Each structure stands twice: as C-alpha cells, then as structure tokens.
Amino acid sequence: MDGLEVLKRLKEDSETENIPVIALTAHAMYGDEQKFLRAGCSGYVSKPIDIPGFKLLLEKLLPDTKIRY
C-alpha cells in the first residue's frame, strides 16, 4: 500500500478524516506537491528536510499541541 492509498483510507474513515497528514518523500518529482495536496494531504515535505520549515509546518497543523524539540 502506498501513501496515497493510506491517505484515501484515512480520509474515508470518520474517526480519522480530520487528522493532518504530511506527505514525505525522498524522490520528489515535478508536480508531486500539488498532487499530494489535491489528494488531501495537509502538507508536503521532500528530503533533505528543512528542519526549521518542518517545525513551522507542525506548529501550523497542530497549534494546540505542545511540540518539544
């Protein structure tokens, strides 16, 4: 099962449909970010990960969560 299938199943389940999902890939290709965001991902990150940018994305998606780093 690939990430898009996991995303589809999460979004189809009323218990998990509102969980933010971030697509993470090591093999980014042109258009991937738009593809994943259109599919329902809340964010997209390609490797190598920009740590400060990733932290900002987590804070945006989980504003009421105490994130320790």
PDB file of N, CA, C and O in Angstrom:
ATOM      1  N   MET A   1       0.862  -1.169   0.000  1.00  0.00           N
ATOM      2  CA  MET A   1       0.000   0.000   0.000  1.00  0.00           C
ATOM      3  C   MET A   1       0.908   1.232   0.000  1.00  0.00           C
ATOM      4  O   MET A   1       1.846   1.317   0.793  1.00  0.00           O
ATOM      5  N   ASP A   2       0.628   2.175  -0.884  1.00  0.00           N
ATOM      6  CA  ASP A   2       1.432   3.382  -0.922  1.00  0.00           C
ATOM      7  C   ASP A   2       0.787   4.493  -0.094  1.00  0.00           C
ATOM      8  O   ASP A   2      -0.306   4.324   0.446  1.00  0.00           O
ATOM      9  N   GLY A   3       1.471   5.619  -0.001  1.00  0.00           N
ATOM     10  CA  GLY A   3       0.998   6.722   0.831  1.00  0.00           C
ATOM     11  C   GLY A   3      -0.344   7.281   0.405  1.00  0.00           C
ATOM     12  O   GLY A   3      -1.155   7.662   1.250  1.00  0.00           O
ATOM     13  N   LEU A   4      -0.592   7.337  -0.906  1.00  0.00           N
ATOM     14  CA  LEU A   4      -1.875   7.857  -1.374  1.00  0.00           C
ATOM     15  C   LEU A   4      -3.028   6.935  -0.983  1.00  0.00           C
ATOM     16  O   LEU A   4      -4.130   7.407  -0.701  1.00  0.00           O
ATOM     17  N   GLU A   5      -2.787   5.639  -0.963  1.00  0.00           N
ATOM     18  CA  GLU A   5      -3.823   4.693  -0.533  1.00  0.00           C
ATOM     19  C   GLU A   5      -4.086   4.839   0.965  1.00  0.00           C
ATOM     20  O   GLU A   5      -5.237   4.797   1.399  1.00  0.00           O
ATOM     21  N   VAL A   6      -3.031   5.008   1.750  1.00  0.00           N
ATOM     22  CA  VAL A   6      -3.201   5.238   3.191  1.00  0.00           C
ATOM     23  C   VAL A   6      -4.012   6.513   3.417  1.00  0.00           C
ATOM     24  O   VAL A   6      -4.940   6.531   4.225  1.00  0.00           O
ATOM     25  N   LEU A   7      -3.654   7.572   2.700  1.00  0.00           N
ATOM     26  CA  LEU A   7      -4.372   8.841   2.809  1.00  0.00           C
ATOM     27  C   LEU A   7      -5.851   8.654   2.478  1.00  0.00           C
ATOM     28  O   LEU A   7      -6.718   9.141   3.203  1.00  0.00           O
ATOM     29  N   LYS A   8      -6.135   7.956   1.393  1.00  0.00           N
ATOM     30  CA  LYS A   8      -7.518   7.711   0.973  1.00  0.00           C
ATOM     31  C   LYS A   8      -8.307   7.007   2.081  1.00  0.00           C
ATOM     32  O   LYS A   8      -9.439   7.381   2.390  1.00  0.00           O
ATOM     33  N   ARG A   9      -7.694   5.994   2.664  1.00  0.00           N
ATOM     34  CA  ARG A   9      -8.382   5.241   3.730  1.00  0.00           C
ATOM     35  C   ARG A   9      -8.601   6.099   4.976  1.00  0.00           C
ATOM     36  O   ARG A   9      -9.649   6.011   5.616  1.00  0.00           O
ATOM     37  N   LEU A  10      -7.619   6.924   5.317  1.00  0.00           N
ATOM     38  CA  LEU A  10      -7.778   7.817   6.469  1.00  0.00           C
ATOM     39  C   LEU A  10      -8.912   8.805   6.232  1.00  0.00           C
ATOM     40  O   LEU A  10      -9.712   9.056   7.133  1.00  0.00           O
ATOM     41  N   LYS A  11      -8.989   9.365   5.037  1.00  0.00           N
ATOM     42  CA  LYS A  11      -9.999  10.377   4.727  1.00  0.00           C
ATOM     43  C   LYS A  11     -11.396   9.771   4.591  1.00  0.00           C
ATOM     44  O   LYS A  11     -12.386  10.487   4.739  1.00  0.00           O
ATOM     45  N   GLU A  12     -11.498   8.488   4.318  1.00  0.00           N
ATOM     46  CA  GLU A  12     -12.795   7.812   4.203  1.00  0.00           C
ATOM     47  C   GLU A  12     -13.369   7.407   5.553  1.00  0.00           C
ATOM     48  O   GLU A  12     -14.559   7.107   5.654  1.00  0.00           O
ATOM     49  N   ASP A  13     -12.547   7.397   6.578  1.00  0.00           N
ATOM     50  CA  ASP A  13     -12.970   6.964   7.913  1.00  0.00           C
ATOM     51  C   ASP A  13     -13.308   8.188   8.758  1.00  0.00           C
ATOM     52  O   ASP A  13     -12.467   9.069   8.936  1.00  0.00           O
ATOM     53  N   SER A  14     -14.523   8.249   9.276  1.00  0.00           N
ATOM     54  CA  SER A  14     -14.952   9.419  10.052  1.00  0.00           C
ATOM     55  C   SER A  14     -14.111   9.633  11.310  1.00  0.00           C
ATOM     56  O   SER A  14     -14.030  10.755  11.812  1.00  0.00           O
ATOM     57  N   GLU A  15     -13.491   8.583  11.821  1.00  0.00           N
ATOM     58  CA  GLU A  15     -12.662   8.716  13.025  1.00  0.00           C
ATOM     59  C   GLU A  15     -11.287   9.310  12.720  1.00  0.00           C
ATOM     60  O   GLU A  15     -10.628   9.830  13.621  1.00  0.00           O
ATOM     61  N   THR A  16     -10.848   9.238  11.471  1.00  0.00           N
ATOM     62  CA  THR A  16      -9.500   9.711  11.132  1.00  0.00           C
ATOM     63  C   THR A  16      -9.487  10.779  10.044  1.00  0.00           C
ATOM     64  O   THR A  16      -8.416  11.260   9.671  1.00  0.00           O
ATOM     65  N   GLU A  17     -10.640  11.153   9.533  1.00  0.00           N
ATOM     66  CA  GLU A  17     -10.691  12.060   8.384  1.00  0.00           C
ATOM     67  C   GLU A  17     -10.109  13.444   8.650  1.00  0.00           C
ATOM     68  O   GLU A  17      -9.707  14.131   7.710  1.00  0.00           O
ATOM     69  N   ASN A  18     -10.057  13.862   9.899  1.00  0.00           N
ATOM     70  CA  ASN A  18      -9.549  15.203  10.214  1.00  0.00           C
ATOM     71  C   ASN A  18      -8.109  15.225  10.723  1.00  0.00           C
ATOM     72  O   ASN A  18      -7.604  16.279  11.111  1.00  0.00           O
ATOM     73  N   ILE A  19      -7.452  14.078  10.724  1.00  0.00           N
ATOM     74  CA  ILE A  19      -6.057  14.015  11.140  1.00  0.00           C
ATOM     75  C   ILE A  19      -5.194  14.650  10.050  1.00  0.00           C
ATOM     76  O   ILE A  19      -5.288  14.249   8.890  1.00  0.00           O
ATOM     77  N   PRO A  20      -4.358  15.625  10.394  1.00  0.00           N
ATOM     78  CA  PRO A  20      -3.472  16.208   9.373  1.00  0.00           C
ATOM     79  C   PRO A  20      -2.465  15.163   8.892  1.00  0.00           C
ATOM     80  O   PRO A  20      -1.878  14.440   9.697  1.00  0.00           O
ATOM     81  N   VAL A  21      -2.274  15.092   7.599  1.00  0.00           N
ATOM     82  CA  VAL A  21      -1.333  14.146   7.001  1.00  0.00           C
ATOM     83  C   VAL A  21      -0.309  14.938   6.197  1.00  0.00           C
ATOM     84  O   VAL A  21      -0.667  15.767   5.360  1.00  0.00           O
ATOM     85  N   ILE A  22       0.956  14.674   6.460  1.00  0.00           N
ATOM     86  CA  ILE A  22       2.038  15.319   5.727  1.00  0.00           C
ATOM     87  C   ILE A  22       2.687  14.273   4.827  1.00  0.00           C
ATOM     88  O   ILE A  22       3.135  13.230   5.305  1.00  0.00           O
ATOM     89  N   ALA A  23       2.737  14.547   3.534  1.00  0.00           N
ATOM     90  CA  ALA A  23       3.434  13.665   2.599  1.00  0.00           C
ATOM     91  C   ALA A  23       4.927  13.920   2.747  1.00  0.00           C
ATOM     92  O   ALA A  23       5.373  15.067   2.764  1.00  0.00           O
ATOM     93  N   LEU A  24       5.694  12.843   2.854  1.00  0.00           N
ATOM     94  CA  LEU A  24       7.151  12.944   2.988  1.00  0.00           C
ATOM     95  C   LEU A  24       7.780  12.053   1.933  1.00  0.00           C
ATOM     96  O   LEU A  24       7.467  10.865   1.860  1.00  0.00           O
ATOM     97  N   THR A  25       8.659  12.607   1.117  1.00  0.00           N
ATOM     98  CA  THR A  25       9.258  11.821   0.050  1.00  0.00           C
ATOM     99  C   THR A  25      10.750  12.096  -0.084  1.00  0.00           C
ATOM    100  O   THR A  25      11.225  13.205   0.162  1.00  0.00           O
ATOM    101  N   ALA A  26      11.465  11.069  -0.477  1.00  0.00           N
ATOM    102  CA  ALA A  26      12.889  11.203  -0.754  1.00  0.00           C
ATOM    103  C   ALA A  26      13.115  11.392  -2.251  1.00  0.00           C
ATOM    104  O   ALA A  26      14.188  11.828  -2.669  1.00  0.00           O
ATOM    105  N   HIS A  27      12.114  11.069  -3.053  1.00  0.00           N
ATOM    106  CA  HIS A  27      12.249  11.135  -4.507  1.00  0.00           C
ATOM    107  C   HIS A  27      11.224  12.102  -5.081  1.00  0.00           C
ATOM    108  O   HIS A  27      10.304  11.698  -5.792  1.00  0.00           O
ATOM    109  N   ALA A  28      11.389  13.373  -4.770  1.00  0.00           N
ATOM    110  CA  ALA A  28      10.449  14.393  -5.220  1.00  0.00           C
ATOM    111  C   ALA A  28      10.539  14.565  -6.733  1.00  0.00           C
ATOM    112  O   ALA A  28      11.623  14.636  -7.313  1.00  0.00           O
ATOM    113  N   MET A  29       9.372  14.630  -7.345  1.00  0.00           N
ATOM    114  CA  MET A  29       9.294  14.863  -8.777  1.00  0.00           C
ATOM    115  C   MET A  29       8.432  16.089  -9.016  1.00  0.00           C
ATOM    116  O   MET A  29       7.602  16.449  -8.181  1.00  0.00           O
ATOM    117  N   TYR A  30       8.632  16.723 -10.151  1.00  0.00           N
ATOM    118  CA  TYR A  30       7.866  17.912 -10.501  1.00  0.00           C
ATOM    119  C   TYR A  30       6.369  17.585 -10.435  1.00  0.00           C
ATOM    120  O   TYR A  30       5.914  16.599 -11.013  1.00  0.00           O
ATOM    121  N   GLY A  31       5.619  18.420  -9.728  1.00  0.00           N
ATOM    122  CA  GLY A  31       4.174  18.241  -9.614  1.00  0.00           C
ATOM    123  C   GLY A  31       3.726  17.403  -8.439  1.00  0.00           C
ATOM    124  O   GLY A  31       2.530  17.331  -8.156  1.00  0.00           O
ATOM    125  N   ASP A  32       4.662  16.763  -7.742  1.00  0.00           N
ATOM    126  CA  ASP A  32       4.283  15.906  -6.604  1.00  0.00           C
ATOM    127  C   ASP A  32       3.561  16.681  -5.509  1.00  0.00           C
ATOM    128  O   ASP A  32       2.547  16.220  -4.985  1.00  0.00           O
ATOM    129  N   GLU A  33       4.076  17.847  -5.165  1.00  0.00           N
ATOM    130  CA  GLU A  33       3.467  18.605  -4.074  1.00  0.00           C
ATOM    131  C   GLU A  33       1.999  18.890  -4.376  1.00  0.00           C
ATOM    132  O   GLU A  33       1.137  18.678  -3.522  1.00  0.00           O
ATOM    133  N   GLN A  34       1.714  19.363  -5.572  1.00  0.00           N
ATOM    134  CA  GLN A  34       0.324  19.664  -5.931  1.00  0.00           C
ATOM    135  C   GLN A  34      -0.532  18.398  -5.928  1.00  0.00           C
ATOM    136  O   GLN A  34      -1.687  18.425  -5.505  1.00  0.00           O
ATOM    137  N   LYS A  35       0.043  17.290  -6.403  1.00  0.00           N
ATOM    138  CA  LYS A  35      -0.682  16.020  -6.442  1.00  0.00           C
ATOM    139  C   LYS A  35      -1.093  15.585  -5.036  1.00  0.00           C
ATOM    140  O   LYS A  35      -2.240  15.192  -4.821  1.00  0.00           O
ATOM    141  N   PHE A  36      -0.180  15.650  -4.091  1.00  0.00           N
ATOM    142  CA  PHE A  36      -0.474  15.214  -2.729  1.00  0.00           C
ATOM    143  C   PHE A  36      -1.430  16.168  -2.016  1.00  0.00           C
ATOM    144  O   PHE A  36      -2.309  15.735  -1.271  1.00  0.00           O
ATOM    145  N   LEU A  37      -1.253  17.460  -2.245  1.00  0.00           N
ATOM    146  CA  LEU A  37      -2.160  18.426  -1.613  1.00  0.00           C
ATOM    147  C   LEU A  37      -3.573  18.286  -2.177  1.00  0.00           C
ATOM    148  O   LEU A  37      -4.545  18.360  -1.424  1.00  0.00           O
ATOM    149  N   ARG A  38      -3.701  18.085  -3.486  1.00  0.00           N
ATOM    150  CA  ARG A  38      -5.028  17.865  -4.087  1.00  0.00           C
ATOM    151  C   ARG A  38      -5.666  16.584  -3.571  1.00  0.00           C
ATOM    152  O   ARG A  38      -6.889  16.503  -3.457  1.00  0.00           O
ATOM    153  N   ALA A  39      -4.851  15.586  -3.259  1.00  0.00           N
ATOM    154  CA  ALA A  39      -5.370  14.308  -2.760  1.00  0.00           C
ATOM    155  C   ALA A  39      -5.873  14.414  -1.321  1.00  0.00           C
ATOM    156  O   ALA A  39      -6.592  13.534  -0.848  1.00  0.00           O
ATOM    157  N   GLY A  40      -5.495  15.493  -0.623  1.00  0.00           N
ATOM    158  CA  GLY A  40      -5.979  15.687   0.737  1.00  0.00           C
ATOM    159  C   GLY A  40      -4.920  15.823   1.806  1.00  0.00           C
ATOM    160  O   GLY A  40      -5.252  15.948   2.985  1.00  0.00           O
ATOM    161  N   CYS A  41      -3.651  15.801   1.427  1.00  0.00           N
ATOM    162  CA  CYS A  41      -2.588  16.000   2.415  1.00  0.00           C
ATOM    163  C   CYS A  41      -2.627  17.433   2.926  1.00  0.00           C
ATOM    164  O   CYS A  41      -3.006  18.355   2.203  1.00  0.00           O
ATOM    165  N   SER A  42      -2.236  17.605   4.160  1.00  0.00           N
ATOM    166  CA  SER A  42      -2.203  18.923   4.786  1.00  0.00           C
ATOM    167  C   SER A  42      -0.883  19.638   4.535  1.00  0.00           C
ATOM    168  O   SER A  42      -0.783  20.853   4.701  1.00  0.00           O
ATOM    169  N   GLY A  43       0.118  18.881   4.138  1.00  0.00           N
ATOM    170  CA  GLY A  43       1.427  19.447   3.882  1.00  0.00           C
ATOM    171  C   GLY A  43       2.262  18.494   3.060  1.00  0.00           C
ATOM    172  O   GLY A  43       1.887  17.339   2.857  1.00  0.00           O
ATOM    173  N   TYR A  44       3.396  18.981   2.588  1.00  0.00           N
ATOM    174  CA  TYR A  44       4.300  18.194   1.740  1.00  0.00           C
ATOM    175  C   TYR A  44       5.722  18.560   2.099  1.00  0.00           C
ATOM    176  O   TYR A  44       6.059  19.742   2.172  1.00  0.00           O
ATOM    177  N   VAL A  45       6.568  17.556   2.326  1.00  0.00           N
ATOM    178  CA  VAL A  45       7.968  17.776   2.676  1.00  0.00           C
ATOM    179  C   VAL A  45       8.808  16.809   1.850  1.00  0.00           C
ATOM    180  O   VAL A  45       8.512  15.616   1.782  1.00  0.00           O
ATOM    181  N   SER A  46       9.859  17.334   1.223  1.00  0.00           N
ATOM    182  CA  SER A  46      10.779  16.463   0.499  1.00  0.00           C
ATOM    183  C   SER A  46      12.128  16.466   1.211  1.00  0.00           C
ATOM    184  O   SER A  46      12.507  17.444   1.855  1.00  0.00           O
ATOM    185  N   LYS A  47      12.834  15.363   1.082  1.00  0.00           N
ATOM    186  CA  LYS A  47      14.151  15.245   1.689  1.00  0.00           C
ATOM    187  C   LYS A  47      15.176  15.896   0.778  1.00  0.00           C
ATOM    188  O   LYS A  47      14.996  15.875  -0.439  1.00  0.00           O
ATOM    189  N   PRO A  48      16.227  16.464   1.306  1.00  0.00           N
ATOM    190  CA  PRO A  48      16.523  16.583   2.732  1.00  0.00           C
ATOM    191  C   PRO A  48      15.555  17.560   3.400  1.00  0.00           C
ATOM    192  O   PRO A  48      15.178  18.579   2.822  1.00  0.00           O
ATOM    193  N   ILE A  49      15.172  17.230   4.601  1.00  0.00           N
ATOM    194  CA  ILE A  49      14.174  18.012   5.322  1.00  0.00           C
ATOM    195  C   ILE A  49      14.784  19.312   5.847  1.00  0.00           C
ATOM    196  O   ILE A  49      15.851  19.318   6.460  1.00  0.00           O
ATOM    197  N   ASP A  50      14.079  20.406   5.590  1.00  0.00           N
ATOM    198  CA  ASP A  50      14.418  21.705   6.161  1.00  0.00           C
ATOM    199  C   ASP A  50      13.819  21.714   7.571  1.00  0.00           C
ATOM    200  O   ASP A  50      12.622  21.951   7.732  1.00  0.00           O
ATOM    201  N   ILE A  51      14.638  21.458   8.582  1.00  0.00           N
ATOM    202  CA  ILE A  51      14.157  21.286   9.955  1.00  0.00           C
ATOM    203  C   ILE A  51      13.364  22.497  10.453  1.00  0.00           C
ATOM    204  O   ILE A  51      12.265  22.308  10.975  1.00  0.00           O
ATOM    205  N   PRO A  52      13.862  23.731  10.320  1.00  0.00           N
ATOM    206  CA  PRO A  52      13.061  24.875  10.787  1.00  0.00           C
ATOM    207  C   PRO A  52      11.715  24.979  10.055  1.00  0.00           C
ATOM    208  O   PRO A  52      10.695  25.284  10.672  1.00  0.00           O
ATOM    209  N   GLY A  53      11.715  24.725   8.746  1.00  0.00           N
ATOM    210  CA  GLY A  53      10.465  24.764   7.989  1.00  0.00           C
ATOM    211  C   GLY A  53       9.502  23.667   8.409  1.00  0.00           C
ATOM    212  O   GLY A  53       8.291  23.883   8.458  1.00  0.00           O
ATOM    213  N   PHE A  54      10.036  22.492   8.712  1.00  0.00           N
ATOM    214  CA  PHE A  54       9.214  21.370   9.167  1.00  0.00           C
ATOM    215  C   PHE A  54       8.581  21.680  10.524  1.00  0.00           C
ATOM    216  O   PHE A  54       7.412  21.373  10.757  1.00  0.00           O
ATOM    217  N   LYS A  55       9.357  22.286  11.406  1.00  0.00           N
ATOM    218  CA  LYS A  55       8.824  22.684  12.716  1.00  0.00           C
ATOM    219  C   LYS A  55       7.688  23.692  12.563  1.00  0.00           C
ATOM    220  O   LYS A  55       6.676  23.606  13.259  1.00  0.00           O
ATOM    221  N   LEU A  56       7.858  24.638  11.659  1.00  0.00           N
ATOM    222  CA  LEU A  56       6.797  25.631  11.416  1.00  0.00           C
ATOM    223  C   LEU A  56       5.537  24.961  10.874  1.00  0.00           C
ATOM    224  O   LEU A  56       4.425  25.321  11.262  1.00  0.00           O
ATOM    225  N   LEU A  57       5.706  23.990   9.981  1.00  0.00           N
ATOM    226  CA  LEU A  57       4.564  23.262   9.435  1.00  0.00           C
ATOM    227  C   LEU A  57       3.830  22.506  10.542  1.00  0.00           C
ATOM    228  O   LEU A  57       2.600  22.522  10.595  1.00  0.00           O
ATOM    229  N   LEU A  58       4.582  21.844  11.429  1.00  0.00           N
ATOM    230  CA  LEU A  58       3.946  21.128  12.549  1.00  0.00           C
ATOM    231  C   LEU A  58       3.186  22.088  13.457  1.00  0.00           C
ATOM    232  O   LEU A  58       2.071  21.790  13.883  1.00  0.00           O
ATOM    233  N   GLU A  59       3.783  23.228  13.750  1.00  0.00           N
ATOM    234  CA  GLU A  59       3.112  24.215  14.605  1.00  0.00           C
ATOM    235  C   GLU A  59       1.840  24.744  13.945  1.00  0.00           C
ATOM    236  O   GLU A  59       0.848  25.004  14.625  1.00  0.00           O
ATOM    237  N   LYS A  60       1.870  24.904  12.625  1.00  0.00           N
ATOM    238  CA  LYS A  60       0.694  25.368  11.893  1.00  0.00           C
ATOM    239  C   LYS A  60      -0.422  24.319  11.923  1.00  0.00           C
ATOM    240  O   LYS A  60      -1.587  24.651  12.138  1.00  0.00           O
ATOM    241  N   LEU A  61      -0.058  23.057  11.708  1.00  0.00           N
ATOM    242  CA  LEU A  61      -1.055  21.989  11.634  1.00  0.00           C
ATOM    243  C   LEU A  61      -1.537  21.524  13.002  1.00  0.00           C
ATOM    244  O   LEU A  61      -2.644  21.000  13.128  1.00  0.00           O
ATOM    245  N   LEU A  62      -0.715  21.713  14.017  1.00  0.00           N
ATOM    246  CA  LEU A  62      -1.049  21.257  15.375  1.00  0.00           C
ATOM    247  C   LEU A  62      -0.908  22.408  16.363  1.00  0.00           C
ATOM    248  O   LEU A  62      -0.096  22.318  17.284  1.00  0.00           O
ATOM    249  N   PRO A  63      -1.674  23.488  16.201  1.00  0.00           N
ATOM    250  CA  PRO A  63      -1.461  24.682  17.024  1.00  0.00           C
ATOM    251  C   PRO A  63      -1.716  24.485  18.512  1.00  0.00           C
ATOM    252  O   PRO A  63      -1.162  25.220  19.329  1.00  0.00           O
ATOM    253  N   ASP A  64      -2.532  23.523  18.877  1.00  0.00           N
ATOM    254  CA  ASP A  64      -2.852  23.320  20.289  1.00  0.00           C
ATOM    255  C   ASP A  64      -2.009  22.221  20.932  1.00  0.00           C
ATOM    256  O   ASP A  64      -2.288  21.796  22.053  1.00  0.00           O
ATOM    257  N   THR A  65      -0.989  21.766  20.228  1.00  0.00           N
ATOM    258  CA  THR A  65      -0.137  20.684  20.706  1.00  0.00           C
ATOM    259  C   THR A  65       1.202  21.240  21.141  1.00  0.00           C
ATOM    260  O   THR A  65       1.805  22.046  20.433  1.00  0.00           O
ATOM    261  N   LYS A  66       1.667  20.814  22.296  1.00  0.00           N
ATOM    262  CA  LYS A  66       2.986  21.221  22.780  1.00  0.00           C
ATOM    263  C   LYS A  66       4.020  20.346  22.070  1.00  0.00           C
ATOM    264  O   LYS A  66       4.121  19.148  22.336  1.00  0.00           O
ATOM    265  N   ILE A  67       4.777  20.949  21.174  1.00  0.00           N
ATOM    266  CA  ILE A  67       5.787  20.221  20.412  1.00  0.00           C
ATOM    267  C   ILE A  67       7.136  20.478  21.053  1.00  0.00           C
ATOM    268  O   ILE A  67       7.555  21.623  21.223  1.00  0.00           O
ATOM    269  N   ARG A  68       7.801  19.403  21.403  1.00  0.00           N
ATOM    270  CA  ARG A  68       9.139  19.517  22.010  1.00  0.00           C
ATOM    271  C   ARG A  68      10.182  19.165  20.989  1.00  0.00           C
ATOM    272  O   ARG A  68      10.094  18.142  20.310  1.00  0.00           O
ATOM    273  N   TYR A  69      11.173  20.023  20.888  1.00  0.00           N
ATOM    274  CA  TYR A  69      12.308  19.709  20.004  1.00  0.00           C
ATOM    275  C   TYR A  69      13.576  20.171  20.589  1.00  0.00           C
ATOM    276  O   TYR A  69      14.635  19.993  19.987  1.00  0.00           O
TER     277      TYR A  69
END
